[in-house]
Amino acid sequence: MNAISLDKIEFLQSHENQEIYQKAFDLIEHYFGVEDDDPSIVPQVDENQQQFVFQQQEAPMEGFQL
């Protein structure tokens, strides 16, 4: 579903008819509800330090011109 369709459904949530509001709300919850976190992007936790551990990404040093 594209963003324009989602905007239209969100607009229907302000409709004065409670049944239309509820149907629009249910559609958004069902199709656009909160997604579970992707475990591959969640940072690791160092149990000894109680801190997040992020992977170091090095920026490429070549290809830049000054």
mmCIF file of the N, C-alpha and C atoms, coordinates in Angstrom:
data_MODEL
# 
_entry.id   MODEL 
# 
loop_
_atom_site.group_PDB 
_atom_site.id 
_atom_site.type_symbol 
_atom_site.label_atom_id 
_atom_site.label_alt_id 
_atom_site.label_comp_id 
_atom_site.label_asym_id 
_atom_site.label_entity_id 
_atom_site.label_seq_id 
_atom_site.pdbx_PDB_ins_code 
_atom_site.Cartn_x 
_atom_site.Cartn_y 
_atom_site.Cartn_z 
_atom_site.occupancy 
_atom_site.B_iso_or_equiv 
_atom_site.pdbx_formal_charge 
_atom_site.auth_seq_id 
_atom_site.auth_comp_id 
_atom_site.auth_asym_id 
_atom_site.auth_atom_id 
_atom_site.pdbx_PDB_model_num 
ATOM 1   N N  . MET A 1 1  ? 0.865   -1.172 0.000  1.00 0.00 ? 1  MET A N  1 
ATOM 2   C CA . MET A 1 1  ? 0.000   0.000  0.000  1.00 0.00 ? 1  MET A CA 1 
ATOM 3   C C  . MET A 1 1  ? 0.907   1.228  0.000  1.00 0.00 ? 1  MET A C  1 
ATOM 4   N N  . ASN A 1 2  ? 0.575   2.214  -0.753 1.00 0.00 ? 2  ASN A N  1 
ATOM 5   C CA . ASN A 1 2  ? 1.434   3.383  -0.834 1.00 0.00 ? 2  ASN A CA 1 
ATOM 6   C C  . ASN A 1 2  ? 1.068   4.418  0.232  1.00 0.00 ? 2  ASN A C  1 
ATOM 7   N N  . ALA A 1 3  ? 1.913   5.437  0.349  1.00 0.00 ? 3  ALA A N  1 
ATOM 8   C CA . ALA A 1 3  ? 1.734   6.448  1.389  1.00 0.00 ? 3  ALA A CA 1 
ATOM 9   C C  . ALA A 1 3  ? 0.448   7.244  1.211  1.00 0.00 ? 3  ALA A C  1 
ATOM 10  N N  . ILE A 1 4  ? 0.027   7.451  -0.027 1.00 0.00 ? 4  ILE A N  1 
ATOM 11  C CA . ILE A 1 4  ? -1.207  8.204  -0.268 1.00 0.00 ? 4  ILE A CA 1 
ATOM 12  C C  . ILE A 1 4  ? -2.402  7.453  0.301  1.00 0.00 ? 4  ILE A C  1 
ATOM 13  N N  . SER A 1 5  ? -2.435  6.145  0.089  1.00 0.00 ? 5  SER A N  1 
ATOM 14  C CA . SER A 1 5  ? -3.535  5.338  0.629  1.00 0.00 ? 5  SER A CA 1 
ATOM 15  C C  . SER A 1 5  ? -3.543  5.377  2.145  1.00 0.00 ? 5  SER A C  1 
ATOM 16  N N  . LEU A 1 6  ? -2.357  5.284  2.757  1.00 0.00 ? 6  LEU A N  1 
ATOM 17  C CA . LEU A 1 6  ? -2.269  5.343  4.214  1.00 0.00 ? 6  LEU A CA 1 
ATOM 18  C C  . LEU A 1 6  ? -2.760  6.693  4.720  1.00 0.00 ? 6  LEU A C  1 
ATOM 19  N N  . ASP A 1 7  ? -2.400  7.767  4.031  1.00 0.00 ? 7  ASP A N  1 
ATOM 20  C CA . ASP A 1 7  ? -2.869  9.097  4.427  1.00 0.00 ? 7  ASP A CA 1 
ATOM 21  C C  . ASP A 1 7  ? -4.394  9.172  4.399  1.00 0.00 ? 7  ASP A C  1 
ATOM 22  N N  . LYS A 1 8  ? -4.994  8.581  3.383  1.00 0.00 ? 8  LYS A N  1 
ATOM 23  C CA . LYS A 1 8  ? -6.458  8.600  3.273  1.00 0.00 ? 8  LYS A CA 1 
ATOM 24  C C  . LYS A 1 8  ? -7.104  7.803  4.403  1.00 0.00 ? 8  LYS A C  1 
ATOM 25  N N  . ILE A 1 9  ? -6.510  6.658  4.728  1.00 0.00 ? 9  ILE A N  1 
ATOM 26  C CA . ILE A 1 9  ? -7.060  5.850  5.825  1.00 0.00 ? 9  ILE A CA 1 
ATOM 27  C C  . ILE A 1 9  ? -6.901  6.591  7.147  1.00 0.00 ? 9  ILE A C  1 
ATOM 28  N N  . GLU A 1 10 ? -5.736  7.226  7.360  1.00 0.00 ? 10 GLU A N  1 
ATOM 29  C CA . GLU A 1 10 ? -5.536  8.000  8.585  1.00 0.00 ? 10 GLU A CA 1 
ATOM 30  C C  . GLU A 1 10 ? -6.537  9.147  8.671  1.00 0.00 ? 10 GLU A C  1 
ATOM 31  N N  . PHE A 1 11 ? -6.844  9.780  7.542  1.00 0.00 ? 11 PHE A N  1 
ATOM 32  C CA . PHE A 1 11 ? -7.823  10.862 7.517  1.00 0.00 ? 11 PHE A CA 1 
ATOM 33  C C  . PHE A 1 11 ? -9.193  10.362 7.974  1.00 0.00 ? 11 PHE A C  1 
ATOM 34  N N  . LEU A 1 12 ? -9.541  9.133  7.598  1.00 0.00 ? 12 LEU A N  1 
ATOM 35  C CA . LEU A 1 12 ? -10.841 8.571  7.992  1.00 0.00 ? 12 LEU A CA 1 
ATOM 36  C C  . LEU A 1 12 ? -10.950 8.354  9.500  1.00 0.00 ? 12 LEU A C  1 
ATOM 37  N N  . GLN A 1 13 ? -9.831  8.362  10.206 1.00 0.00 ? 13 GLN A N  1 
ATOM 38  C CA . GLN A 1 13 ? -9.883  8.220  11.659 1.00 0.00 ? 13 GLN A CA 1 
ATOM 39  C C  . GLN A 1 13 ? -10.483 9.455  12.328 1.00 0.00 ? 13 GLN A C  1 
ATOM 40  N N  . SER A 1 14 ? -10.589 10.548 11.602 1.00 0.00 ? 14 SER A N  1 
ATOM 41  C CA . SER A 1 14 ? -11.216 11.743 12.167 1.00 0.00 ? 14 SER A CA 1 
ATOM 42  C C  . SER A 1 14 ? -12.670 11.883 11.719 1.00 0.00 ? 14 SER A C  1 
ATOM 43  N N  . HIS A 1 15 ? -13.205 10.845 11.088 1.00 0.00 ? 15 HIS A N  1 
ATOM 44  C CA . HIS A 1 15 ? -14.585 10.866 10.601 1.00 0.00 ? 15 HIS A CA 1 
ATOM 45  C C  . HIS A 1 15 ? -15.550 10.871 11.781 1.00 0.00 ? 15 HIS A C  1 
ATOM 46  N N  . GLU A 1 16 ? -16.657 11.583 11.653 1.00 0.00 ? 16 GLU A N  1 
ATOM 47  C CA . GLU A 1 16 ? -17.626 11.680 12.752 1.00 0.00 ? 16 GLU A CA 1 
ATOM 48  C C  . GLU A 1 16 ? -18.380 10.380 12.989 1.00 0.00 ? 16 GLU A C  1 
ATOM 49  N N  . ASN A 1 17 ? -18.470 9.518  11.974 1.00 0.00 ? 17 ASN A N  1 
ATOM 50  C CA . ASN A 1 17 ? -19.137 8.229  12.126 1.00 0.00 ? 17 ASN A CA 1 
ATOM 51  C C  . ASN A 1 17 ? -18.186 7.270  12.848 1.00 0.00 ? 17 ASN A C  1 
ATOM 52  N N  . GLN A 1 18 ? -18.577 6.816  14.024 1.00 0.00 ? 18 GLN A N  1 
ATOM 53  C CA . GLN A 1 18 ? -17.737 5.961  14.854 1.00 0.00 ? 18 GLN A CA 1 
ATOM 54  C C  . GLN A 1 18 ? -17.373 4.646  14.160 1.00 0.00 ? 18 GLN A C  1 
ATOM 55  N N  . GLU A 1 19 ? -18.284 4.103  13.364 1.00 0.00 ? 19 GLU A N  1 
ATOM 56  C CA . GLU A 1 19 ? -18.021 2.838  12.676 1.00 0.00 ? 19 GLU A CA 1 
ATOM 57  C C  . GLU A 1 19 ? -16.916 3.010  11.623 1.00 0.00 ? 19 GLU A C  1 
ATOM 58  N N  . ILE A 1 20 ? -16.945 4.125  10.906 1.00 0.00 ? 20 ILE A N  1 
ATOM 59  C CA . ILE A 1 20 ? -15.901 4.399  9.910  1.00 0.00 ? 20 ILE A CA 1 
ATOM 60  C C  . ILE A 1 20 ? -14.567 4.611  10.609 1.00 0.00 ? 20 ILE A C  1 
ATOM 61  N N  . TYR A 1 21 ? -14.585 5.367  11.712 1.00 0.00 ? 21 TYR A N  1 
ATOM 62  C CA . TYR A 1 21 ? -13.363 5.562  12.492 1.00 0.00 ? 21 TYR A CA 1 
ATOM 63  C C  . TYR A 1 21 ? -12.788 4.220  12.915 1.00 0.00 ? 21 TYR A C  1 
ATOM 64  N N  . GLN A 1 22 ? -13.615 3.347  13.464 1.00 0.00 ? 22 GLN A N  1 
ATOM 65  C CA . GLN A 1 22 ? -13.148 2.067  13.986 1.00 0.00 ? 22 GLN A CA 1 
ATOM 66  C C  . GLN A 1 22 ? -12.578 1.185  12.877 1.00 0.00 ? 22 GLN A C  1 
ATOM 67  N N  . LYS A 1 23 ? -13.213 1.170  11.716 1.00 0.00 ? 23 LYS A N  1 
ATOM 68  C CA . LYS A 1 23 ? -12.706 0.364  10.603 1.00 0.00 ? 23 LYS A CA 1 
ATOM 69  C C  . LYS A 1 23 ? -11.357 0.895  10.120 1.00 0.00 ? 23 LYS A C  1 
ATOM 70  N N  . ALA A 1 24 ? -11.213 2.212  10.040 1.00 0.00 ? 24 ALA A N  1 
ATOM 71  C CA . ALA A 1 24 ? -9.935  2.800  9.637  1.00 0.00 ? 24 ALA A CA 1 
ATOM 72  C C  . ALA A 1 24 ? -8.855  2.475  10.663 1.00 0.00 ? 24 ALA A C  1 
ATOM 73  N N  . PHE A 1 25 ? -9.199  2.577  11.931 1.00 0.00 ? 25 PHE A N  1 
ATOM 74  C CA . PHE A 1 25 ? -8.255  2.255  13.002 1.00 0.00 ? 25 PHE A CA 1 
ATOM 75  C C  . PHE A 1 25 ? -7.814  0.798  12.913 1.00 0.00 ? 25 PHE A C  1 
ATOM 76  N N  . ASP A 1 26 ? -8.764  -0.113 12.722 1.00 0.00 ? 26 ASP A N  1 
ATOM 77  C CA . ASP A 1 26 ? -8.457  -1.542 12.632 1.00 0.00 ? 26 ASP A CA 1 
ATOM 78  C C  . ASP A 1 26 ? -7.553  -1.848 11.435 1.00 0.00 ? 26 ASP A C  1 
ATOM 79  N N  . LEU A 1 27 ? -7.807  -1.198 10.295 1.00 0.00 ? 27 LEU A N  1 
ATOM 80  C CA . LEU A 1 27 ? -6.955  -1.400 9.120  1.00 0.00 ? 27 LEU A CA 1 
ATOM 81  C C  . LEU A 1 27 ? -5.513  -0.983 9.403  1.00 0.00 ? 27 LEU A C  1 
ATOM 82  N N  . ILE A 1 28 ? -5.352  0.172  10.023 1.00 0.00 ? 28 ILE A N  1 
ATOM 83  C CA . ILE A 1 28 ? -4.006  0.658  10.319 1.00 0.00 ? 28 ILE A CA 1 
ATOM 84  C C  . ILE A 1 28 ? -3.315  -0.263 11.312 1.00 0.00 ? 28 ILE A C  1 
ATOM 85  N N  . GLU A 1 29 ? -4.012  -0.686 12.349 1.00 0.00 ? 29 GLU A N  1 
ATOM 86  C CA . GLU A 1 29 ? -3.417  -1.589 13.334 1.00 0.00 ? 29 GLU A CA 1 
ATOM 87  C C  . GLU A 1 29 ? -3.019  -2.915 12.703 1.00 0.00 ? 29 GLU A C  1 
ATOM 88  N N  . HIS A 1 30 ? -3.861  -3.448 11.836 1.00 0.00 ? 30 HIS A N  1 
ATOM 89  C CA . HIS A 1 30 ? -3.599  -4.760 11.243 1.00 0.00 ? 30 HIS A CA 1 
ATOM 90  C C  . HIS A 1 30 ? -2.449  -4.716 10.244 1.00 0.00 ? 30 HIS A C  1 
ATOM 91  N N  . TYR A 1 31 ? -2.447  -3.718 9.370  1.00 0.00 ? 31 TYR A N  1 
ATOM 92  C CA . TYR A 1 31 ? -1.466  -3.688 8.293  1.00 0.00 ? 31 TYR A CA 1 
ATOM 93  C C  . TYR A 1 31 ? -0.244  -2.816 8.571  1.00 0.00 ? 31 TYR A C  1 
ATOM 94  N N  . PHE A 1 32 ? -0.368  -1.860 9.485  1.00 0.00 ? 32 PHE A N  1 
ATOM 95  C CA . PHE A 1 32 ? 0.738   -0.946 9.736  1.00 0.00 ? 32 PHE A CA 1 
ATOM 96  C C  . PHE A 1 32 ? 1.111   -0.888 11.207 1.00 0.00 ? 32 PHE A C  1 
ATOM 97  N N  . GLY A 1 33 ? 0.720   -1.894 11.975 1.00 0.00 ? 33 GLY A N  1 
ATOM 98  C CA . GLY A 1 33 ? 0.992   -1.902 13.403 1.00 0.00 ? 33 GLY A CA 1 
ATOM 99  C C  . GLY A 1 33 ? 2.477   -1.979 13.701 1.00 0.00 ? 33 GLY A C  1 
ATOM 100 N N  . VAL A 1 34 ? 2.810   -1.935 14.963 1.00 0.00 ? 34 VAL A N  1 
ATOM 101 C CA . VAL A 1 34 ? 4.196   -1.973 15.416 1.00 0.00 ? 34 VAL A CA 1 
ATOM 102 C C  . VAL A 1 34 ? 4.813   -3.311 15.030 1.00 0.00 ? 34 VAL A C  1 
ATOM 103 N N  . GLU A 1 35 ? 6.003   -3.237 14.457 1.00 0.00 ? 35 GLU A N  1 
ATOM 104 C CA . GLU A 1 35 ? 6.720   -4.442 14.064 1.00 0.00 ? 35 GLU A CA 1 
ATOM 105 C C  . GLU A 1 35 ? 7.687   -4.837 15.170 1.00 0.00 ? 35 GLU A C  1 
ATOM 106 N N  . ASP A 1 36 ? 7.997   -6.126 15.237 1.00 0.00 ? 36 ASP A N  1 
ATOM 107 C CA . ASP A 1 36 ? 8.985   -6.602 16.191 1.00 0.00 ? 36 ASP A CA 1 
ATOM 108 C C  . ASP A 1 36 ? 10.358  -6.096 15.782 1.00 0.00 ? 36 ASP A C  1 
ATOM 109 N N  . ASP A 1 37 ? 11.236  -5.911 16.774 1.00 0.00 ? 37 ASP A N  1 
ATOM 110 C CA . ASP A 1 37 ? 12.595  -5.485 16.479 1.00 0.00 ? 37 ASP A CA 1 
ATOM 111 C C  . ASP A 1 37 ? 13.336  -6.579 15.733 1.00 0.00 ? 37 ASP A C  1 
ATOM 112 N N  . ASP A 1 38 ? 14.114  -6.176 14.756 1.00 0.00 ? 38 ASP A N  1 
ATOM 113 C CA . ASP A 1 38 ? 14.941  -7.112 14.000 1.00 0.00 ? 38 ASP A CA 1 
ATOM 114 C C  . ASP A 1 38 ? 16.161  -7.441 14.853 1.00 0.00 ? 38 ASP A C  1 
ATOM 115 N N  . PRO A 1 39 ? 16.326  -8.698 15.262 1.00 0.00 ? 39 PRO A N  1 
ATOM 116 C CA . PRO A 1 39 ? 17.441  -9.043 16.153 1.00 0.00 ? 39 PRO A CA 1 
ATOM 117 C C  . PRO A 1 39 ? 18.810  -8.790 15.535 1.00 0.00 ? 39 PRO A C  1 
ATOM 118 N N  . SER A 1 40 ? 18.900  -8.694 14.219 1.00 0.00 ? 40 SER A N  1 
ATOM 119 C CA . SER A 1 40 ? 20.199  -8.458 13.591 1.00 0.00 ? 40 SER A CA 1 
ATOM 120 C C  . SER A 1 40 ? 20.664  -7.010 13.742 1.00 0.00 ? 40 SER A C  1 
ATOM 121 N N  . ILE A 1 41 ? 19.757  -6.080 14.096 1.00 0.00 ? 41 ILE A N  1 
ATOM 122 C CA . ILE A 1 41 ? 20.165  -4.683 14.241 1.00 0.00 ? 41 ILE A CA 1 
ATOM 123 C C  . ILE A 1 41 ? 20.184  -4.215 15.690 1.00 0.00 ? 41 ILE A C  1 
ATOM 124 N N  . VAL A 1 42 ? 19.802  -5.076 16.618 1.00 0.00 ? 42 VAL A N  1 
ATOM 125 C CA . VAL A 1 42 ? 19.807  -4.717 18.035 1.00 0.00 ? 42 VAL A CA 1 
ATOM 126 C C  . VAL A 1 42 ? 21.238  -4.820 18.544 1.00 0.00 ? 42 VAL A C  1 
ATOM 127 N N  . PRO A 1 43 ? 21.760  -3.774 19.215 1.00 0.00 ? 43 PRO A N  1 
ATOM 128 C CA . PRO A 1 43 ? 23.145  -3.836 19.691 1.00 0.00 ? 43 PRO A CA 1 
ATOM 129 C C  . PRO A 1 43 ? 23.312  -4.884 20.785 1.00 0.00 ? 43 PRO A C  1 
ATOM 130 N N  . GLN A 1 44 ? 24.529  -5.431 20.870 1.00 0.00 ? 44 GLN A N  1 
ATOM 131 C CA . GLN A 1 44 ? 24.844  -6.395 21.914 1.00 0.00 ? 44 GLN A CA 1 
ATOM 132 C C  . GLN A 1 44 ? 25.068  -5.651 23.218 1.00 0.00 ? 44 GLN A C  1 
ATOM 133 N N  . VAL A 1 45 ? 24.879  -6.351 24.338 1.00 0.00 ? 45 VAL A N  1 
ATOM 134 C CA . VAL A 1 45 ? 25.100  -5.751 25.648 1.00 0.00 ? 45 VAL A CA 1 
ATOM 135 C C  . VAL A 1 45 ? 26.268  -6.464 26.301 1.00 0.00 ? 45 VAL A C  1 
ATOM 136 N N  . ASP A 1 46 ? 27.257  -5.686 26.777 1.00 0.00 ? 46 ASP A N  1 
ATOM 137 C CA . ASP A 1 46 ? 28.386  -6.244 27.514 1.00 0.00 ? 46 ASP A CA 1 
ATOM 138 C C  . ASP A 1 46 ? 27.941  -6.384 28.964 1.00 0.00 ? 46 ASP A C  1 
ATOM 139 N N  . GLU A 1 47 ? 27.746  -7.624 29.415 1.00 0.00 ? 47 GLU A N  1 
ATOM 140 C CA . GLU A 1 47 ? 27.202  -7.874 30.756 1.00 0.00 ? 47 GLU A CA 1 
ATOM 141 C C  . GLU A 1 47 ? 28.108  -7.324 31.851 1.00 0.00 ? 47 GLU A C  1 
ATOM 142 N N  . ASN A 1 48 ? 29.435  -7.323 31.643 1.00 0.00 ? 48 ASN A N  1 
ATOM 143 C CA . ASN A 1 48 ? 30.369  -6.839 32.664 1.00 0.00 ? 48 ASN A CA 1 
ATOM 144 C C  . ASN A 1 48 ? 30.349  -5.321 32.768 1.00 0.00 ? 48 ASN A C  1 
ATOM 145 N N  . GLN A 1 49 ? 30.186  -4.643 31.664 1.00 0.00 ? 49 GLN A N  1 
ATOM 146 C CA . GLN A 1 49 ? 30.225  -3.185 31.648 1.00 0.00 ? 49 GLN A CA 1 
ATOM 147 C C  . GLN A 1 49 ? 28.839  -2.553 31.692 1.00 0.00 ? 49 GLN A C  1 
ATOM 148 N N  . GLN A 1 50 ? 27.803  -3.330 31.445 1.00 0.00 ? 50 GLN A N  1 
ATOM 149 C CA . GLN A 1 50 ? 26.424  -2.852 31.371 1.00 0.00 ? 50 GLN A CA 1 
ATOM 150 C C  . GLN A 1 50 ? 26.297  -1.695 30.375 1.00 0.00 ? 50 GLN A C  1 
ATOM 151 N N  . GLN A 1 51 ? 26.929  -1.889 29.219 1.00 0.00 ? 51 GLN A N  1 
ATOM 152 C CA . GLN A 1 51 ? 26.890  -0.890 28.164 1.00 0.00 ? 51 GLN A CA 1 
ATOM 153 C C  . GLN A 1 51 ? 26.574  -1.576 26.852 1.00 0.00 ? 51 GLN A C  1 
ATOM 154 N N  . PHE A 1 52 ? 26.091  -0.816 25.910 1.00 0.00 ? 52 PHE A N  1 
ATOM 155 C CA . PHE A 1 52 ? 25.883  -1.337 24.568 1.00 0.00 ? 52 PHE A CA 1 
ATOM 156 C C  . PHE A 1 52 ? 27.223  -1.402 23.848 1.00 0.00 ? 52 PHE A C  1 
ATOM 157 N N  . VAL A 1 53 ? 27.397  -2.418 23.020 1.00 0.00 ? 53 VAL A N  1 
ATOM 158 C CA . VAL A 1 53 ? 28.610  -2.573 22.230 1.00 0.00 ? 53 VAL A CA 1 
ATOM 159 C C  . VAL A 1 53 ? 28.222  -2.456 20.764 1.00 0.00 ? 53 VAL A C  1 
ATOM 160 N N  . PHE A 1 54 ? 28.730  -1.427 20.098 1.00 0.00 ? 54 PHE A N  1 
ATOM 161 C CA . PHE A 1 54 ? 28.424  -1.204 18.691 1.00 0.00 ? 54 PHE A CA 1 
ATOM 162 C C  . PHE A 1 54 ? 29.608  -1.636 17.844 1.00 0.00 ? 54 PHE A C  1 
ATOM 163 N N  . GLN A 1 55 ? 29.322  -2.175 16.668 1.00 0.00 ? 55 GLN A N  1 
ATOM 164 C CA . GLN A 1 55 ? 30.395  -2.557 15.759 1.00 0.00 ? 55 GLN A CA 1 
ATOM 165 C C  . GLN A 1 55 ? 31.009  -1.300 15.171 1.00 0.00 ? 55 GLN A C  1 
ATOM 166 N N  . GLN A 1 56 ? 32.327  -1.301 15.069 1.00 0.00 ? 56 GLN A N  1 
ATOM 167 C CA . GLN A 1 56 ? 33.031  -0.153 14.504 1.00 0.00 ? 56 GLN A CA 1 
ATOM 168 C C  . GLN A 1 56 ? 33.001  -0.238 12.988 1.00 0.00 ? 56 GLN A C  1 
ATOM 169 N N  . GLN A 1 57 ? 32.536  0.792  12.353 1.00 0.00 ? 57 GLN A N  1 
ATOM 170 C CA . GLN A 1 57 ? 32.509  0.866  10.898 1.00 0.00 ? 57 GLN A CA 1 
ATOM 171 C C  . GLN A 1 57 ? 33.549  1.894  10.470 1.00 0.00 ? 57 GLN A C  1 
ATOM 172 N N  . GLU A 1 58 ? 34.496  1.469  9.643  1.00 0.00 ? 58 GLU A N  1 
ATOM 173 C CA . GLU A 1 58 ? 35.526  2.377  9.150  1.00 0.00 ? 58 GLU A CA 1 
ATOM 174 C C  . GLU A 1 58 ? 35.062  3.004  7.839  1.00 0.00 ? 58 GLU A C  1 
ATOM 175 N N  . ALA A 1 59 ? 35.217  4.300  7.730  1.00 0.00 ? 59 ALA A N  1 
ATOM 176 C CA . ALA A 1 59 ? 34.876  4.997  6.491  1.00 0.00 ? 59 ALA A CA 1 
ATOM 177 C C  . ALA A 1 59 ? 35.990  4.759  5.476  1.00 0.00 ? 59 ALA A C  1 
ATOM 178 N N  . PRO A 1 60 ? 35.663  4.552  4.230  1.00 0.00 ? 60 PRO A N  1 
ATOM 179 C CA . PRO A 1 60 ? 36.714  4.350  3.222  1.00 0.00 ? 60 PRO A CA 1 
ATOM 180 C C  . PRO A 1 60 ? 37.558  5.613  3.077  1.00 0.00 ? 60 PRO A C  1 
ATOM 181 N N  . MET A 1 61 ? 38.872  5.427  2.982  1.00 0.00 ? 61 MET A N  1 
ATOM 182 C CA . MET A 1 61 ? 39.786  6.565  2.896  1.00 0.00 ? 61 MET A CA 1 
ATOM 183 C C  . MET A 1 61 ? 40.131  6.924  1.450  1.00 0.00 ? 61 MET A C  1 
ATOM 184 N N  . GLU A 1 62 ? 39.669  6.144  0.512  1.00 0.00 ? 62 GLU A N  1 
ATOM 185 C CA . GLU A 1 62 ? 39.997  6.420  -0.883 1.00 0.00 ? 62 GLU A CA 1 
ATOM 186 C C  . GLU A 1 62 ? 38.754  6.890  -1.623 1.00 0.00 ? 62 GLU A C  1 
ATOM 187 N N  . GLY A 1 63 ? 38.965  7.556  -2.711 1.00 0.00 ? 63 GLY A N  1 
ATOM 188 C CA . GLY A 1 63 ? 37.849  7.997  -3.525 1.00 0.00 ? 63 GLY A CA 1 
ATOM 189 C C  . GLY A 1 63 ? 37.368  9.402  -3.198 1.00 0.00 ? 63 GLY A C  1 
ATOM 190 N N  . PHE A 1 64 ? 37.972  10.016 -2.168 1.00 0.00 ? 64 PHE A N  1 
ATOM 191 C CA . PHE A 1 64 ? 37.579  11.375 -1.807 1.00 0.00 ? 64 PHE A CA 1 
ATOM 192 C C  . PHE A 1 64 ? 38.569  12.359 -2.414 1.00 0.00 ? 64 PHE A C  1 
ATOM 193 N N  . GLN A 1 65 ? 38.078  13.480 -2.871 1.00 0.00 ? 65 GLN A N  1 
ATOM 194 C CA . GLN A 1 65 ? 38.957  14.507 -3.421 1.00 0.00 ? 65 GLN A CA 1 
ATOM 195 C C  . GLN A 1 65 ? 38.786  15.773 -2.608 1.00 0.00 ? 65 GLN A C  1 
ATOM 196 N N  . LEU A 1 66 ? 39.893  16.406 -2.317 1.00 0.00 ? 66 LEU A N  1 
ATOM 197 C CA . LEU A 1 66 ? 39.849  17.663 -1.560 1.00 0.00 ? 66 LEU A CA 1 
ATOM 198 C C  . LEU A 1 66 ? 39.948  18.843 -2.476 1.00 0.00 ? 66 LEU A C  1 
# 
